[in-house]
Amino acid sequence: MAGPLYYLALATVSTAVIWKSSNLLEETSEKLAAYYGLPAIVQGAVIAAVGSSFPELSSTVISVLVHGNFELGVGAIVGSAIFNILLIPAISVLGDGKVLDANRDIVYKEAQFYMLSIAVLLLTFSMAVIYNPLPGALKGEVTRWLAVIPVLVYGLYIFIQYEDTKDGSMERVENISEMKQWALLALSLVFIVAGVEGLVRSAVEFGNIFNTPSFLWGLTIVAAGTSLPDTLVSYRAAKKDEGVTSMANVLGSNVFDLLIAIPAGVLLAGATPINYAVAVPMFGFLTFATIALFTTLRTDLELYRREAYFLILVYAVFIAWMIAETFGYTNFIPV
């Protein structure tokens, strides 16, 4: 049987594969959007979100269909969302040495819808426990009909974005090889799926080796690996002094992850169990992380270096908590 060093190497290689493949996916998606002259709303809320969030989407689908572990997929998504909310803005500020600009749309509209996304997903899990209870305390079955609820809310998100940008237009870029870009897009998706499978398998095996719940490894290893594309996109935007774009990518990707990536596994599998007692503490910290970010952003609508260090400190607390949970020092997440 392979040891922890083997699976650590597997996780490292898988992360590198996801990074490179996601870069290719982002580039080809942008070129195809330009070739077809898609509106800004489609590029931002659909093309860019799917491009940078495809690793998270793959992690949920693979966790459910291949490993039969929905909680691992949910853990990876929540861990990725916490990483995005806390570390990506901090990295964007500290890496570039500049403040990160925001605006009222980011602080109010995007923040409110993001908090709504968390509430809707928790409501969906609550309905699973109430209407489809399973043996054991606070456990229920999430069915396809329940999984449709967050997907419909994402449709509302698309509609709101469309209403805000429907007057914008974009001209087609003709000098792009359509077939070549579609082929590269397909190739990038294949490699991303392979990389995510390596990360998920590493999380499962780490759980077996250390006799700990695999979803805790999903909250950390899988989450960090699948968040790298979002980190790159936001950091590039910050380097161009496009702080609003940088933050919009973080929030748009997180909304996509919560409302589309998590339900995707259920829609494909048909139904899957959920432990509500596990979900609530994870979503509780995600809510706390979101409040921490928007409290710092609201001061002068900018994120400063000292505030970036604060966000890193909050993420360090999260990692310390996960380590304590993994090795039994705390038991806020009952298993």
C-alpha positions in Angstrom: 0.0 0.0 0.0 1.3 3.5 -0.9 2.3 5.7 2.0 1.7 9.4 2.7 4.7 10.6 0.7 3.3 9.0 -2.4 -0.1 10.7 -2.0 1.6 14.0 -1.1 3.5 13.8 -4.4 0.3 12.9 -6.2 -1.5 15.9 -4.7 1.4 18.2 -5.7 1.5 16.9 -9.3 -2.3 17.0 -9.5 -2.2 20.7 -8.4 0.3 21.6 -11.0 -1.8 19.9 -13.7 -4.9 21.8 -12.6 -3.0 25.1 -12.6 -1.6 24.7 -16.2 -4.9 23.2 -17.5 -7.0 25.9 -16.0 -4.8 28.6 -17.6 -5.4 27.0 -20.9 -9.1 26.7 -20.3 -9.3 30.4 -19.3 -7.4 31.5 -22.4 -9.4 29.4 -24.8 -12.7 30.4 -23.2 -11.9 34.1 -23.6 -10.9 33.6 -27.3 -14.1 31.7 -28.0 -16.2 34.3 -26.3 -14.5 37.0 -28.4 -15.0 35.0 -31.6 -18.7 34.5 -31.0 -19.1 38.1 -29.8 -20.8 37.0 -26.5 -22.2 39.7 -24.2 -20.2 40.8 -21.2 -22.6 39.1 -18.9 -22.1 35.7 -20.6 -18.3 36.2 -20.5 -18.2 37.2 -16.8 -20.9 35.2 -15.1 -20.8 32.1 -17.3 -17.6 31.8 -19.3 -15.1 33.1 -16.7 -16.9 31.5 -13.8 -17.0 28.1 -15.4 -13.4 28.5 -16.5 -11.9 29.3 -13.2 -14.4 27.2 -11.2 -14.3 24.0 -13.3 -11.8 22.4 -10.9 -14.3 22.9 -8.0 -17.1 21.6 -10.2 -15.1 18.5 -11.0 -14.2 17.9 -7.4 -17.9 17.6 -6.4 -18.8 15.4 -9.4 -15.9 13.1 -8.9 -16.4 12.9 -5.1 -20.0 11.8 -5.6 -19.8 9.6 -8.7 -16.4 8.0 -8.3 -15.9 7.9 -4.5 -19.5 8.1 -3.3 -18.5 10.9 -0.8 -20.7 13.9 -1.2 -19.4 15.5 2.1 -15.9 15.4 0.6 -17.1 17.4 -2.4 -19.0 19.9 -0.2 -15.9 20.2 2.0 -13.7 21.0 -1.0 -16.2 23.7 -2.2 -16.5 25.3 1.2 -12.8 25.2 1.8 -12.2 26.7 -1.6 -14.7 29.5 -0.9 -12.9 30.3 2.4 -9.5 30.3 0.6 -11.0 32.6 -2.1 -12.6 35.0 0.3 -9.6 35.3 2.7 -6.3 34.5 0.8 -6.9 35.7 -2.8 -7.6 39.4 -1.8 -4.7 39.3 0.6 -2.3 37.8 -2.0 -3.5 40.4 -4.5 -2.7 43.2 -2.1 0.6 41.9 -0.7 1.9 40.5 -4.0 1.4 43.8 -5.9 2.2 46.1 -3.0 -0.9 48.2 -3.7 -4.3 48.7 -2.1 -7.2 46.7 -3.7 -10.0 49.0 -4.8 -13.7 48.0 -4.5 -17.0 49.9 -5.1 -20.5 49.9 -3.7 -21.7 47.2 -6.1 -19.1 44.9 -4.8 -19.7 45.7 -1.1 -23.5 45.7 -1.3 -24.9 43.9 -4.3 -22.3 41.2 -4.7 -22.0 40.8 -0.9 -25.7 40.4 -0.4 -26.1 37.9 -3.2 -23.1 35.9 -1.9 -24.6 35.7 1.6 -28.0 34.8 0.0 -26.1 31.9 -1.8 -24.9 30.5 1.5 -28.4 30.8 3.1 -30.0 29.1 0.1 -27.6 26.1 0.2 -28.1 25.7 4.0 -31.9 25.9 3.4 -31.6 23.2 0.8 -29.7 20.9 3.2 -32.3 21.8 5.9 -35.1 20.7 3.7 -33.3 17.4 3.0 -33.1 16.7 6.8 -36.8 17.7 7.3 -38.4 16.0 4.3 -36.0 13.2 3.5 -34.6 12.1 6.9 -32.1 9.3 7.2 -31.1 7.2 10.2 -28.9 9.2 12.5 -29.2 12.6 14.0 -29.5 15.5 11.6 -29.0 13.5 8.4 -31.0 13.7 5.2 -31.0 12.9 1.5 -30.5 15.7 -1.0 -32.6 14.8 -4.1 -32.6 16.2 -7.6 -35.6 18.3 -6.8 -33.9 19.9 -3.9 -30.7 20.4 -5.9 -32.6 22.4 -8.5 -33.3 25.1 -5.9 -29.8 26.6 -5.8 -29.5 26.2 -9.6 -32.7 28.3 -10.0 -31.2 31.0 -7.6 -28.1 31.1 -9.8 -30.4 31.8 -12.8 -31.6 34.8 -10.8 -28.0 35.9 -10.4 -27.5 35.7 -14.1 -30.7 37.7 -14.7 -29.6 40.4 -12.2 -26.2 40.7 -13.9 -27.9 40.8 -17.3 -30.2 43.6 -16.3 -27.2 45.6 -15.1 -25.2 45.1 -18.3 -27.7 44.5 -21.1 -26.9 47.8 -22.8 -23.3 46.7 -23.3 -22.2 45.1 -26.6 -19.2 43.4 -27.9 -17.9 43.0 -31.5 -16.8 39.7 -32.8 -13.1 38.9 -33.3 -12.8 37.1 -36.5 -9.1 36.2 -36.7 -9.4 33.3 -34.2 -9.1 29.6 -35.2 -12.5 28.3 -34.0 -11.7 24.5 -34.2 -8.3 24.8 -32.7 -9.7 26.7 -29.6 -12.5 24.1 -29.2 -9.9 21.3 -29.3 -7.7 23.0 -26.7 -10.8 23.7 -24.6 -11.7 20.0 -24.6 -8.1 19.0 -23.9 -7.9 21.4 -20.9 -11.1 19.9 -19.5 -9.7 16.3 -19.7 -6.5 17.3 -17.9 -8.4 19.3 -15.2 -10.6 16.3 -14.5 -7.5 14.0 -14.2 -5.8 16.5 -11.9 -8.9 16.8 -9.6 -9.2 13.0 -9.5 -5.6 12.9 -8.2 -6.4 15.5 -5.5 -9.7 13.8 -4.4 -8.0 10.4 -4.3 -5.2 11.9 -2.2 -7.7 13.4 0.3 -9.5 10.0 0.6 -6.2 8.1 1.2 -5.0 10.7 3.7 -8.2 10.1 5.6 -7.6 6.4 5.6 -3.9 6.7 6.5 -4.5 9.0 9.4 -7.9 7.6 10.3 -9.6 10.9 9.9 -12.6 12.1 7.9 -11.7 12.6 4.3 -13.8 15.8 4.0 -11.4 17.5 6.4 -8.7 17.0 3.9 -11.1 18.2 1.2 -11.5 21.4 3.2 -7.7 22.0 3.0 -5.7 20.1 0.3 -8.4 19.8 -2.4 -9.7 23.3 -1.7 -6.3 25.0 -2.0 -5.4 23.0 -5.2 -8.7 23.8 -7.0 -8.5 27.5 -5.9 -5.3 28.2 -7.7 -7.0 29.2 -11.0 -9.1 31.8 -9.2 -6.0 33.1 -7.5 -4.2 33.6 -10.8 -7.2 35.4 -12.4 -7.7 37.8 -9.5 -4.0 38.5 -9.0 -3.6 39.4 -12.7 -6.5 41.7 -12.5 -5.1 43.4 -9.4 -1.7 43.8 -11.1 -3.6 45.8 -13.8 -5.1 48.1 -11.1 -8.5 46.4 -11.7 -9.4 45.8 -8.1 -13.1 45.6 -8.8 -12.6 43.0 -11.5 -10.3 41.0 -9.1 -13.0 41.0 -6.3 -15.8 40.3 -8.8 -14.0 37.1 -10.0 -13.6 35.9 -6.4 -17.3 36.5 -5.6 -18.6 35.3 -9.0 -16.6 32.1 -8.7 -17.8 31.5 -5.1 -21.5 32.0 -6.1 -21.0 29.6 -9.0 -19.4 27.0 -6.7 -22.1 27.2 -4.1 -25.1 27.3 -6.4 -23.9 25.2 -9.3 -20.8 23.1 -8.4 -22.4 21.5 -5.2 -25.8 20.7 -6.8 -24.1 19.3 -9.9 -23.0 16.1 -8.1 -26.5 15.5 -6.8 -28.1 16.2 -10.2 -25.9 13.6 -11.8 -26.1 11.0 -9.0 -29.8 11.4 -8.4 -29.7 11.6 -4.6 -27.0 11.7 -2.0 -26.9 11.9 1.9 -25.9 15.0 3.8 -24.9 15.3 7.5 -26.3 18.6 8.5 -24.3 18.6 11.7 -21.1 18.6 9.6 -22.4 21.2 7.1 -23.4 23.9 9.6 -20.0 24.5 11.3 -18.3 24.7 7.8 -20.8 27.1 6.5 -20.6 29.0 9.8 -16.9 29.7 9.3 -17.5 30.6 5.7 -20.1 33.2 6.8 -17.6 34.5 9.4 -14.9 34.7 6.7 -17.2 36.6 4.4 -18.1 39.1 7.1 -14.4 39.6 7.8 -13.7 40.4 4.1 -16.6 42.8 3.7 -15.9 44.6 7.0 -12.4 45.3 5.8 -13.5 46.3 2.3 -16.1 48.7 3.6 -13.4 51.0 5.1 -12.8 53.5 2.3 -13.9 50.9 -0.2 -10.3 49.7 -0.3 -8.3 46.8 1.1 -5.0 47.8 2.7 -1.9 45.8 3.6 -2.7 45.7 7.3 -6.2 44.4 6.5 -4.6 41.8 4.1 -2.5 40.5 7.1 -5.7 40.3 9.1 -7.4 38.1 6.5 -4.3 35.8 6.4 -4.6 35.6 10.2 -8.2 34.5 9.9 -7.3 31.8 7.4 -4.5 30.6 9.7 -7.1 30.2 12.4 -9.2 28.1 10.0 -6.2 25.9 9.2 -5.4 25.5 12.9 -9.0 24.5 13.5 -8.9 21.9 10.7 -5.7 20.4 12.1 -7.3 20.3 15.6 -10.4 18.6 14.2 -8.3 16.2 12.1 -6.3 14.9 15.1 -9.2 15.0 17.6 -8.2 18.0 19.7 -11.5 19.7 19.0 -14.9 18.2 18.0 -17.0 21.1 16.6 -17.6 19.0 13.5 -19.2 15.8 14.7 -18.4 12.6 12.7 
